[in-house]
Amino acid sequence: MSTNLKIQPFYDARTYTLTYVVYDPQTRDAVLIDPVLDYEPHASAMWTESADRAVNFLKEHKLNLHYILETHAHADHLSGAQHVKVHYPKARLAIGARITEVQTIFKQVYNLPESFPTDGSQFDLLLEEGEVLEAGSIKIETIYTPGHTPACSTFHIDDAVFTGDTIFMPDFGTGRCDFPGGSSQAMYDSITNKLYSLPDETRVFVGHDYQPGGRDVAFMTTIAEQKASNVQLPQGRSEKEFVEMRDGRDKTLAAPKLLLQSLQVNIDAGSLPQPEANEKRYLRIPVNVFRPASTPDADLTLEEV
């Protein structure tokens, strides 16, 4: 395993999302985690500014992109994976193997055609718990961390973990667990029995930062800091306390703004729907599938995922 790895973050302020390029400057091997495709819902307009920032970095540093890694099927932004693959067609798109459960759930939500596969075959590689990928000098271990969705994975690279929506900066807490297939009990186990069992000095790179209190963007902490001061799940909090807190909070949260647009694309490996007879693409928007927040709290971020 390389000890010279560099991590380059990219922050999308529209969706509060962190994308990461992890690379070895000596061998120029690289992986890309959670790229974003820009989408504006009012005009249903898409563009590639966020993904291009990562692509341009890869090109400027003459990096060899081996894998595009998705921590899960995101509910707050469209994946930019397919746009990245246009520039790096040899890069393989990988996600946790439990994505099949999410595909099965949302195939029904969107009433997708019978031909839509729910075996994960849209992705190049389905990752099993504990599987280790080799991207040249970079080794990536997959740790299953369900809770936010059943298919969430954390990627362990060198002395760092990339946690997606499982755990955020200590002053914000954890991901929500009220999406179909989500579970606060599973989230508790993922964090306390898996992430908190890693060495204290392990660096934690989060998938979102909502900048509570208006602070500057932050994206890196440590396991020790999480155990000591995570506002929702410090080490020692009981499962009962966490589940009551997490489930109670989730009942106050509005659905993410891009939930219905993003999931139908992301369960299809970031592929947009095929053009119809008029050569235009259409997203499916089911009505009244998810209830609105009943008692919104002014202190909560409506984009929270």
C-alpha positions in Angstrom: 0.0 0.0 0.0 1.3 3.4 -0.9 2.2 5.8 1.9 2.4 8.8 -0.5 -1.3 9.2 -1.5 -2.8 12.6 -2.0 -6.5 13.5 -1.6 -8.0 16.3 -3.7 -11.5 17.3 -2.6 -14.1 19.2 -4.8 -17.1 20.8 -3.1 -20.4 21.3 -4.9 -22.1 24.1 -2.9 -25.4 23.5 -4.7 -25.8 20.0 -3.2 -23.3 20.3 -0.3 -21.5 17.3 -1.8 -17.8 16.3 -1.6 -16.1 14.5 -4.5 -12.6 13.2 -4.0 -9.7 12.3 -6.3 -7.3 9.9 -4.4 -4.0 9.5 -6.2 -0.4 8.5 -6.0 1.8 11.4 -7.4 4.7 9.0 -8.0 2.9 6.3 -10.0 0.0 8.6 -11.1 -2.6 5.9 -10.2 -5.9 7.4 -9.2 -9.5 6.7 -8.2 -12.5 9.1 -8.1 -15.2 9.0 -5.5 -18.8 10.3 -5.9 -18.7 12.6 -8.9 -21.5 15.0 -9.4 -23.6 15.9 -12.5 -25.1 19.3 -12.2 -28.9 19.6 -12.4 -31.3 22.5 -12.0 -34.8 21.2 -11.4 -36.9 24.2 -12.4 -35.7 24.1 -16.0 -34.7 20.4 -15.8 -31.3 21.6 -17.0 -28.1 19.5 -16.8 -24.5 20.5 -17.2 -21.1 19.1 -16.3 -19.2 21.8 -14.4 -18.8 19.8 -11.2 -17.6 16.6 -12.9 -15.4 18.6 -15.2 -13.5 20.0 -12.2 -12.4 16.5 -11.3 -11.8 15.5 -14.9 -9.6 18.6 -15.5 -7.6 17.8 -12.3 -7.0 14.3 -13.5 -5.9 15.5 -16.9 -3.7 18.3 -15.6 -1.8 15.9 -13.3 -1.7 13.2 -16.0 -3.3 10.7 -13.7 -4.4 7.2 -14.6 -8.0 6.8 -13.4 -8.6 3.1 -12.6 -12.0 3.3 -10.8 -15.0 5.5 -10.2 -16.4 4.6 -6.8 -19.9 5.3 -5.7 -20.5 5.1 -1.9 -24.2 4.5 -2.6 -27.1 5.6 -4.9 -27.3 9.2 -4.0 -30.6 10.9 -3.3 -29.5 14.5 -3.5 -27.5 14.7 -6.8 -27.2 13.0 -10.1 -24.0 11.0 -10.5 -21.5 12.3 -12.9 -19.9 8.9 -13.5 -21.0 8.4 -17.1 -19.6 11.8 -18.0 -16.3 10.9 -16.4 -16.3 7.6 -18.4 -16.5 9.6 -21.6 -13.1 11.0 -20.8 -11.8 7.8 -19.1 -13.5 4.9 -20.9 -11.2 2.4 -19.3 -12.1 3.4 -15.8 -14.5 0.9 -14.1 -17.5 2.1 -12.2 -17.9 0.2 -8.9 -20.5 0.2 -6.1 -21.5 -2.1 -3.2 -23.2 -5.3 -4.3 -26.3 -4.5 -2.2 -27.2 -1.8 -4.8 -29.5 -4.6 -6.2 -31.8 -4.1 -3.1 -32.1 -0.4 -3.9 -32.8 -1.1 -7.6 -35.5 -3.5 -6.6 -37.2 -0.9 -4.3 -37.1 2.0 -6.7 -38.0 0.0 -9.8 -41.4 -0.2 -8.2 -41.4 3.4 -7.0 -40.8 4.7 -10.6 -42.8 1.9 -12.3 -39.8 1.2 -14.5 -40.3 -1.3 -17.4 -39.9 -5.0 -16.7 -36.7 -4.9 -18.8 -34.9 -2.6 -16.2 -32.4 -4.9 -14.6 -32.1 -5.1 -10.8 -29.0 -7.3 -10.7 -26.5 -4.4 -10.7 -25.4 -5.2 -14.2 -25.4 -1.5 -15.1 -22.3 -1.1 -13.0 -18.9 -2.5 -14.1 -18.2 -4.0 -10.7 -20.2 -4.9 -7.6 -18.1 -4.8 -4.4 -18.5 -7.3 -1.6 -17.9 -6.7 2.1 -14.2 -6.7 2.8 -13.2 -6.9 -0.9 -9.9 -5.2 -1.7 -9.5 -3.5 -5.1 -6.0 -2.7 -6.5 -5.7 0.4 -8.6 -2.0 0.2 -9.4 -0.3 1.3 -6.1 -3.6 2.1 -4.4 -5.5 -0.5 -2.4 -9.2 0.1 -1.6 -11.1 -2.0 1.0 -14.9 -2.0 0.9 -16.6 -1.7 4.3 -20.4 -2.2 4.2 -22.0 0.6 6.3 -25.8 0.3 5.7 -28.2 2.6 7.5 -28.7 5.6 5.2 -29.5 3.0 2.5 -29.0 -0.7 2.6 -26.3 -0.4 -0.1 -24.0 2.2 1.5 -20.3 1.4 1.5 -17.3 3.1 3.1 -14.0 3.0 1.2 -10.9 2.4 3.3 -7.7 3.7 1.5 -4.4 3.8 3.3 -5.1 5.7 6.6 -8.3 7.3 5.4 -12.0 6.3 5.0 -14.5 7.8 2.7 -17.9 7.5 4.4 -20.4 8.9 1.9 -23.6 9.7 3.8 -23.0 7.4 6.8 -21.3 9.9 9.1 -20.6 13.7 8.6 -18.4 16.2 10.4 -18.8 15.8 14.2 -20.8 19.1 14.6 -23.5 17.7 12.2 -23.8 14.0 13.0 -24.9 11.2 10.8 -27.0 10.6 7.6 -30.7 10.3 7.7 -32.3 6.8 7.8 -35.8 7.3 6.6 -35.5 6.4 2.9 -36.9 3.1 1.8 -34.6 0.3 3.0 -32.9 2.7 5.5 -32.5 1.8 9.2 -31.3 3.7 12.2 -30.4 0.4 13.9 -28.2 -0.5 11.0 -26.6 2.9 11.0 -25.8 2.6 14.7 -24.1 -0.8 14.0 -22.2 0.5 11.0 -20.7 3.4 13.0 -20.2 1.9 16.4 -19.1 -1.6 15.4 -17.3 -0.9 12.2 -16.1 2.7 11.8 -15.4 3.2 15.5 -13.3 0.0 15.6 -10.8 1.6 13.2 -7.6 3.1 14.6 -8.3 6.5 16.2 -5.9 8.3 13.9 -7.8 7.1 10.8 -8.8 10.1 8.8 -12.5 10.4 7.9 -13.5 12.2 4.7 -17.3 12.9 4.6 -19.7 12.9 1.6 -21.5 16.1 2.5 -20.9 19.2 4.6 -23.9 21.4 5.4 -21.8 24.1 7.2 -23.8 24.3 10.4 -23.8 27.8 11.9 -22.5 29.2 8.6 -18.9 27.9 9.3 -16.5 27.3 6.4 -16.6 24.1 4.5 -15.0 21.2 6.4 -14.6 17.6 5.0 -11.9 15.8 7.1 -11.9 14.6 10.7 -10.6 11.5 12.5 -12.2 8.5 14.1 -11.0 9.8 17.5 -12.7 13.1 17.0 -15.9 11.4 15.9 -16.0 9.1 18.9 -15.3 12.1 21.2 -17.6 14.7 19.8 -20.1 13.5 17.2 -23.2 15.4 18.2 -25.5 12.5 17.3 -23.5 9.5 18.0 -20.5 9.9 20.3 -18.9 6.7 21.6 -20.9 5.3 24.5 -24.4 6.5 23.4 -26.8 3.6 23.5 -28.5 2.2 20.5 -31.9 3.1 22.0 -30.9 6.7 22.5 -29.5 7.0 19.0 -32.5 5.3 17.3 -35.0 7.5 19.1 -33.0 10.7 18.2 -32.4 9.7 14.6 -35.9 8.5 13.9 -37.4 11.6 15.6 -35.2 14.0 13.6 -36.0 12.2 10.3 -39.7 12.8 10.8 -39.0 16.5 10.7 -37.0 16.5 7.5 -38.3 17.4 4.1 -37.3 15.2 1.2 -34.1 16.3 -0.6 -34.9 18.6 -3.5 -33.5 16.3 -6.1 -34.6 13.0 -4.6 -36.9 11.8 -7.4 -34.7 13.0 -10.2 -31.5 11.6 -8.9 -32.4 8.1 -7.7 -33.8 7.0 -11.0 -30.6 8.0 -12.7 -28.2 6.7 -10.0 -29.7 3.2 -9.7 -29.0 3.0 -13.5 -25.3 3.8 -12.9 -25.7 7.5 -13.6 -27.2 6.8 -17.1 -29.9 9.2 -18.3 -33.1 7.7 -19.7 -32.9 6.8 -23.4 -34.3 9.4 -25.8 -37.9 8.9 -26.9 -39.4 9.2 -30.4 -39.0 13.0 -30.4 -35.3 12.6 -29.4 -35.8 14.1 -26.0 -35.1 12.4 -22.6 -37.7 12.3 -19.8 -37.4 11.8 -16.1 -40.3 10.1 -14.2 -41.7 12.0 -11.3 -44.2 10.0 -9.2 -46.7 12.0 -7.1 -47.1 11.7 -3.3 -44.6 8.9 -2.9 -42.8 10.5 0.0 -44.7 12.5 2.6 -43.7 16.1 3.3 -42.1 17.1 6.6 -44.9 17.5 9.1 -43.2 19.8 11.6 -40.2 21.4 9.9 -37.6 22.8 12.3 -36.1 26.1 11.2 -32.7 24.8 12.4 -32.7 21.8 10.1 -31.4 21.9 6.5 -34.1 20.8 4.1 -31.4 19.4 1.8 -30.1 17.1 4.5 -29.4 13.6 3.3 
